[in-house]
Amino acid sequence: MYSNRNEVGEQAAESLLATATTLLESPLTPLSDDAVVELTRQVERGMRMLAAVQHRLAVEISERSIPSRAGVKTLKRFLMQTLRLSSGDAGSRVNLVDWVGTRHDTAGECVDPPLLYTAKALAAGEISIDHVRGVVAVMNRVPRTTAAEDREAAEQVLAEFARSGSPDDIAKIGDRILTHLDPDGRLTDDHDRARMRGIILGRQRPDGMSPIRGEITPTLRALLDPILAKYARPGVCNPDDPASPAVDPDHVDPDRLAAAAARDHRSAAQRTHDALLALVQSGVISTELGTHRGMSVTTVLTMNLADVEQLSGVATTATGGTLPIREALRLAEKSQPFLAVFDHAGLPLHLGRTRRLATRTQRLALIAALHGCSRPGCDAPASLCAVHHVLDYRKGGRTDLSNLTLACDPCHALVHDGPGGWKTVPRTRSSRYPGRTAWIAPTHIDPTGTPQVNHRHHASELLAQALTHLHQRNERNERSREQHHQRPPTPDSHPPPTSTAA
């Protein structure tokens, strides 16, 4: 019976792949305009239904405890590793499974998902994942004390609208529903506010800027308001005005402060930004923060000597960010200096230790050399990493730089000898990446067990390799063309017959 079920699953997957292959290989030119539009609709419906299938599979993987048996702590991490998904994609899938995935109780009976109407619409291919996300965003804002009947009615209205409306308009419908459910805001309690709180720092863009968004609780707002009232007012903490007072405006002559305010043309948002920047730079906050992973809570910058001499390029931070060289040097003027020296292969000078714990100096050297977690595919910056012994300290591994690497806490926990455990091995000086640490993945990720290094923090080396391959290819092509032109003409292998006179 189990074998038959396996065959059914394999046949369904093969049929799905065969259909996709047919659609990819079949010419579309013979189709009429109406046929192209109808095919587009059907393909979209199929993709929406497959999203519901993905949710079923995720529930099955979770309920069978497949991630834990593979040595992975969470379903999200398992999906990231097995399907090579981004953290955001895997997290979004797991979150949606909690809302529209059908689970089972201890008796094996199906348990309706919290958003039953939305789940049915998705399984029928009538709404998209973006519709589901919109409904989830609205339902997540419904007060916890709302009656169950009202909550169900709200979800039904949203699901019905999603069947014919745009995902962009769901939030507008949601606002009207929330206004009807809680017109004066009295149903929202501390639990609801705690559930909605959060500040998100987006990924740093190529221009160096980072987006920020979120919602703060009344408590944080009450604490921030007097601070911003003092330091974000016009004329204070203005980086474009050398005469602008910074963190101690109370002891500044009122006329000077008024003159600075008159020259201040920043927006309110810019003043808020500059106030927070000035407070962090002043050290008022950092003096009370103690240490993190054996080091003071401070900014660690890594700069290339050539960039410093030319005043170009960027410095990198231990948190994975970048900073223009000129701004980095301005920060360094008031910092505690530390010089890390590397050899021609980019390896830090030997700093050996007989103790188990790495020193602050060794950690700084690892930050400068590695920039972040060494496990392939992980983008955790150095600030979130622990120092890991490549050869386990309990197995005789020394606390030398040649046997140390950086690993974030989740990745560090992956290294063990049990099922699903990862292995780490050093790369020698004669290897392609000397001094780096290679990781060997468990079989559910890489059945070949090939050691791999992490390139996420070393994009420049990948670019250099690509350019080298391009140059080598161009040189080969050029030599081939030259040899072709220099080659003497070869006689015809079948010369025309000659006639002889009788």
C-alpha positions in Angstrom: 0.0 0.0 0.0 2.8 2.4 0.9 4.5 1.6 -2.4 1.3 2.3 -4.3 1.1 5.7 -2.6 4.7 6.5 -3.5 3.9 5.6 -7.1 0.9 8.0 -7.1 3.0 10.8 -5.8 5.8 10.2 -8.3 3.3 9.9 -11.2 1.7 13.2 -10.2 5.1 15.0 -10.0 6.2 13.5 -13.4 2.9 14.6 -15.0 3.3 18.1 -13.6 6.8 18.4 -14.9 5.8 16.9 -18.3 3.0 19.5 -18.6 5.4 22.3 -17.8 7.9 21.0 -20.3 5.2 20.8 -23.0 4.2 24.4 -22.3 7.8 25.5 -22.5 8.5 23.7 -25.8 5.2 24.2 -27.6 5.2 27.2 -30.0 2.8 29.9 -29.1 2.8 31.7 -32.4 0.0 29.6 -33.9 -2.4 30.5 -31.1 -4.9 33.3 -31.5 -4.9 36.3 -29.3 -7.9 35.0 -27.3 -6.1 31.6 -26.9 -3.0 33.2 -25.6 -5.0 35.2 -23.0 -7.0 32.1 -22.0 -3.8 30.0 -21.6 -2.3 32.8 -19.5 -5.4 32.6 -17.2 -5.2 28.9 -16.9 -1.4 28.9 -16.2 -2.0 31.5 -13.5 -4.8 29.4 -11.9 -2.6 26.4 -11.9 0.3 28.3 -10.2 -2.2 29.4 -7.5 -3.4 25.9 -6.9 0.2 24.7 -6.7 0.8 27.3 -4.0 -1.9 25.5 -1.9 -0.1 22.2 -2.7 3.1 23.7 -1.4 1.3 24.5 1.9 0.1 20.9 2.1 3.6 19.6 1.7 5.0 22.1 4.2 2.4 20.9 6.8 3.3 17.3 6.0 7.0 18.0 6.5 6.4 19.7 9.8 4.0 17.2 11.2 6.4 14.3 10.3 9.2 16.2 12.1 11.4 15.8 9.0 13.4 18.9 9.8 14.4 17.7 13.3 15.4 14.3 12.0 17.6 16.1 9.5 19.2 18.1 12.3 17.5 21.3 11.4 15.7 23.3 14.1 12.9 25.0 12.1 10.7 24.3 9.1 11.9 27.7 7.6 15.5 26.7 7.8 14.8 23.3 6.3 13.0 24.9 3.3 15.9 27.3 2.9 18.4 24.5 2.8 16.5 21.9 0.8 14.9 24.2 -1.8 17.6 26.9 -1.8 15.0 29.6 -0.9 15.8 33.0 0.4 15.1 33.7 4.1 12.3 36.0 3.2 10.6 33.5 0.8 10.9 30.6 3.3 9.6 32.8 6.1 6.7 34.0 4.1 5.7 30.4 3.2 5.9 29.3 6.8 3.8 32.3 7.9 1.1 31.6 5.3 1.0 27.9 6.3 0.0 29.0 9.8 -2.9 30.9 8.4 -4.2 28.8 5.5 -2.6 25.4 5.9 -4.8 22.5 6.9 -3.2 20.6 9.9 -4.2 17.4 11.7 -5.0 16.7 15.3 -3.6 13.7 17.3 -6.3 11.5 15.8 -5.3 12.4 12.3 -8.5 14.4 11.6 -8.2 17.6 9.6 -8.2 20.9 11.5 -9.6 23.9 9.6 -7.1 26.7 9.1 -7.7 30.1 10.8 -8.5 31.6 7.4 -10.8 28.9 6.0 -12.5 30.9 3.2 -9.2 32.3 2.0 -7.6 28.8 2.0 -10.5 27.4 -0.1 -10.2 30.3 -2.6 -6.5 29.7 -3.0 -6.9 25.9 -3.4 -9.5 26.7 -6.2 -7.0 28.9 -7.9 -9.3 31.9 -7.6 -6.9 34.1 -5.6 -3.1 34.6 -5.6 -0.5 34.4 -2.8 -0.5 38.3 -2.8 -4.3 38.2 -2.1 -3.6 35.8 0.8 -0.9 38.1 2.2 -3.3 41.0 2.0 -6.0 39.1 3.9 -3.5 38.0 6.5 -2.2 41.6 7.0 -5.8 42.8 7.7 -6.8 39.8 9.9 -3.6 40.2 12.0 -4.8 43.7 12.9 -8.3 42.5 14.1 -8.4 43.0 17.9 -8.0 39.8 19.9 -11.2 40.5 21.9 -13.3 40.6 18.7 -16.2 38.1 18.7 -15.5 34.9 16.8 -18.5 35.5 14.6 -17.4 39.0 13.6 -13.8 37.7 12.9 -15.2 35.0 10.7 -17.5 37.4 8.8 -14.6 39.8 8.3 -12.4 37.1 6.7 -15.3 35.9 4.5 -15.8 39.4 3.2 -12.1 39.8 2.4 -11.9 36.4 0.7 -15.0 37.2 -1.4 -13.5 40.6 -2.4 -10.2 38.9 -3.3 -11.9 36.7 -5.8 -12.6 39.6 -8.0 -10.5 42.5 -6.7 -6.8 43.5 -6.7 -4.5 42.6 -3.9 -3.6 46.3 -3.7 -7.2 47.2 -2.6 -7.5 44.6 0.2 -5.9 47.0 2.7 -8.5 49.6 1.9 -11.4 47.2 2.4 -9.6 46.0 5.6 -9.5 49.6 7.0 -13.3 49.8 6.6 -13.8 46.5 8.3 -11.5 47.4 11.2 -13.3 50.7 11.6 -16.6 48.9 11.8 -15.3 46.3 14.2 -13.5 48.8 16.5 -14.7 52.3 15.7 -13.2 54.0 18.8 -10.1 51.7 19.2 -11.3 50.4 22.6 -11.1 46.7 21.7 -7.3 46.9 20.9 -5.4 45.9 24.1 -1.8 45.5 25.1 -1.6 42.0 23.5 -2.7 43.4 20.1 -0.2 46.2 20.3 2.6 43.9 21.4 1.8 41.6 18.4 1.9 44.5 15.9 5.1 46.1 17.3 8.3 46.0 15.2 11.0 48.0 13.5 12.5 46.7 10.3 15.8 47.8 8.9 15.8 46.9 5.2 18.8 45.7 3.3 21.4 48.3 2.4 21.1 49.5 -1.2 24.1 50.0 -3.5 24.0 53.7 -2.8 24.6 53.0 0.9 21.1 54.0 2.1 18.9 51.6 4.1 15.0 51.8 4.4 13.4 51.6 7.8 9.7 51.0 8.6 7.7 49.6 11.5 5.2 50.3 14.3 6.2 51.2 17.8 4.3 50.7 21.1 2.8 53.6 23.1 5.6 53.1 25.6 8.5 53.5 23.1 6.6 56.5 21.6 6.3 58.1 25.1 10.1 57.7 25.6 11.1 58.9 22.2 8.9 62.0 22.0 10.8 64.1 24.7 14.1 63.0 23.2 13.1 64.1 19.7 11.5 67.2 21.0 14.9 68.3 22.4 17.3 67.0 19.8 15.2 67.0 16.6 14.1 70.6 16.8 15.2 73.1 14.2 18.8 74.3 14.6 20.0 71.3 16.7 22.2 68.4 15.5 22.5 69.8 12.0 25.5 68.1 10.3 25.5 70.7 7.5 25.9 73.6 10.0 29.2 73.7 11.9 27.7 76.2 14.4 24.7 74.0 15.2 24.7 72.8 18.8 24.7 69.0 19.2 24.0 66.9 22.3 23.9 69.7 24.8 21.7 72.5 23.4 20.5 73.6 26.9 23.8 75.3 27.6 23.9 77.2 24.3 23.2 81.0 24.0 19.6 81.4 22.9 20.5 83.9 20.2 23.0 81.4 18.7 20.3 78.7 18.8 17.7 80.9 17.1 20.2 81.8 14.4 20.9 78.1 13.8 17.2 77.4 13.6 16.7 80.2 11.0 19.4 78.6 8.8 17.9 75.1 9.2 16.1 74.0 6.1 15.9 70.2 6.9 12.6 68.4 6.9 11.1 66.9 10.1 12.2 63.4 9.0 15.8 64.6 8.4 15.9 66.3 11.8 14.8 63.0 13.4 17.5 61.1 11.6 20.2 63.6 12.5 19.1 63.6 16.2 19.4 59.8 16.5 22.7 59.9 14.7 24.1 62.6 17.0 23.0 60.7 20.1 24.6 57.4 18.9 27.9 59.2 17.9 28.1 61.0 21.2 28.7 57.8 23.1 26.0 58.6 25.6 24.3 55.3 24.7 27.3 53.1 24.0 28.9 53.6 27.5 26.0 51.6 29.0 25.9 48.7 26.5 28.7 46.5 27.9 30.1 43.9 25.6 28.8 41.5 22.9 30.6 38.3 22.1 33.7 39.3 24.1 34.0 42.8 22.5 32.7 46.2 23.4 29.5 47.2 21.6 31.2 49.4 19.0 31.5 49.8 15.2 34.3 47.8 13.6 35.4 49.0 10.2 37.6 47.2 7.7 39.3 49.3 5.0 41.6 48.5 2.1 44.9 50.4 2.2 44.7 51.3 -1.5 41.2 52.8 -1.0 42.4 54.8 2.0 45.4 56.2 0.0 43.0 57.2 -2.9 40.1 58.2 -0.7 37.8 56.1 -2.8 35.8 52.9 -2.3 34.0 51.8 0.8 34.8 50.4 4.2 32.9 47.3 5.5 31.4 46.9 9.0 31.1 43.9 11.2 27.3 44.0 10.7 27.7 43.5 6.9 27.1 47.2 5.9 29.3 49.5 3.9 30.4 53.1 4.5 32.2 55.5 2.1 35.9 55.8 2.9 35.7 59.5 3.7 32.9 59.0 6.2 34.7 56.0 7.7 37.9 58.0 8.2 35.9 60.7 10.0 34.5 58.1 12.3 37.9 56.6 12.9 39.3 60.0 14.1 37.6 59.4 17.5 38.0 55.6 17.6 40.3 53.2 19.4 42.8 52.2 16.6 43.5 48.5 15.8 45.7 47.5 12.9 45.2 44.1 11.2 47.9 43.0 8.8 47.5 40.3 6.2 49.9 38.4 3.9 49.8 38.3 0.1 47.1 35.6 0.2 44.8 37.6 2.4 45.5 35.5 5.5 45.9 37.3 8.9 49.2 36.9 10.7 49.4 34.0 13.1 47.9 34.7 16.5 48.0 31.4 18.4 46.3 30.6 21.7 46.3 27.5 23.9 43.1 28.6 25.6 39.7 27.5 24.3 38.3 31.0 23.9 39.5 33.3 21.2 40.9 36.7 22.2 39.5 40.1 21.2 42.5 40.5 18.8 41.8 37.2 17.1 38.1 38.0 16.7 39.0 41.4 15.2 41.3 39.6 12.7 38.6 37.1 11.8 36.1 40.0 11.2 38.5 41.8 9.0 39.3 38.6 7.0 36.0 36.8 6.8 33.3 39.6 7.2 30.7 37.1 8.3 29.5 33.5 8.8 31.6 31.0 6.8 28.8 28.5 6.1 28.0 28.4 2.3 24.9 30.5 1.5 24.7 32.2 5.0 24.6 36.0 4.9 24.9 36.6 8.7 27.4 39.4 9.3 30.3 39.1 11.7 28.4 40.9 14.5 26.0 37.9 14.7 28.8 35.3 14.7 30.7 33.2 17.2 34.3 32.0 16.8 34.2 28.4 15.7 37.0 25.8 15.9 37.3 24.1 12.5 38.8 21.1 14.2 36.8 20.7 17.5 38.8 21.9 20.5 37.7 18.7 22.4 39.4 16.7 19.6 42.7 18.5 19.8 41.9 21.6 17.7 44.0 24.6 18.8 42.8 28.2 19.3 45.0 29.5 16.4 43.7 31.7 13.6 44.5 28.8 11.2 41.9 26.7 13.1 39.3 29.5 13.7 36.4 30.8 11.6 33.2 32.7 12.1 29.8 31.0 12.4 26.5 32.5 13.4 24.6 30.8 16.2 22.1 28.8 14.0 25.0 27.6 11.7 27.3 26.9 14.6 24.6 24.5 16.0 24.6 22.6 12.7 28.1 21.3 13.2 27.9 18.0 15.0 28.4 14.2 14.5 24.7 13.3 14.7 22.1 12.9 11.9 22.0 15.9 9.6 25.2 17.3 11.1 27.5 19.5 9.0 31.3 19.2 9.0 34.0 21.9 8.6 37.4 21.4 7.1 40.2 24.0 6.5 41.4 25.0 3.1 45.2 24.8 2.7 47.5 27.4 1.2 47.7 25.4 -2.0 43.9 25.3 -2.4 41.8 27.7 -4.4 40.7 29.6 -1.3 43.6 29.4 1.2 42.8 30.0 4.8 39.1 29.7 4.3 36.8 27.1 5.9 34.9 24.7 3.8 31.7 23.1 5.0 30.3 19.7 4.1 26.5 19.6 4.0 24.4 16.6 5.1 23.1 14.3 2.5 19.6 15.8 2.3 21.2 19.0 1.0 24.2 17.7 -0.9 24.3 13.9 -1.5 27.9 14.2 -2.9 29.4 15.7 0.3 31.5 18.2 -1.7 33.2 20.8 0.6 32.1 24.3 -0.2 33.1 27.8 0.9 30.9 30.8 1.4 31.1 33.5 -1.2 28.3 35.7 0.2 30.8 38.0 1.9 33.4 37.9 -0.8 31.6 38.9 -3.9 34.8 40.5 -5.3 36.6 37.2 -5.6 33.7 35.8 -7.7 33.9 38.8 -9.9 37.7 38.4 -10.3 37.2 34.7 -11.2 34.5 35.6 -13.8 36.8 38.2 -15.3 39.7 35.8 -15.3 37.6 33.2 -17.1 36.4 35.7 -19.7 40.0 36.9 -20.3 41.2 33.3 -20.7 38.3 32.5 -23.1 39.0 35.6 -25.2 42.7 34.8 -25.3 42.0 31.2 -26.5 39.6 32.5 -29.1 42.2 35.0 -30.3 44.9 32.3 -30.5 42.5 30.1 -32.4 41.8 32.8 -34.9 45.5 33.6 -35.4 46.3 29.9 -35.9 43.5 29.6 -38.4 44.8 32.5 -40.5 48.4 31.3 -40.3 47.7 27.7 -41.3 48.8 27.0 -44.9 46.0 25.9 -47.3 45.6 22.1 -47.4 45.5 20.4 -50.7 42.1 19.0 -51.8 41.8 15.4 -50.6 40.0 14.5 -53.8 41.8 16.2 -56.6 40.0 16.4 -59.9 40.8 13.6 -62.3 43.3 14.4 -65.1 43.0 13.2 -68.6 45.9 11.8 -70.6 46.2 12.0 -74.4 46.1 8.7 -76.2 
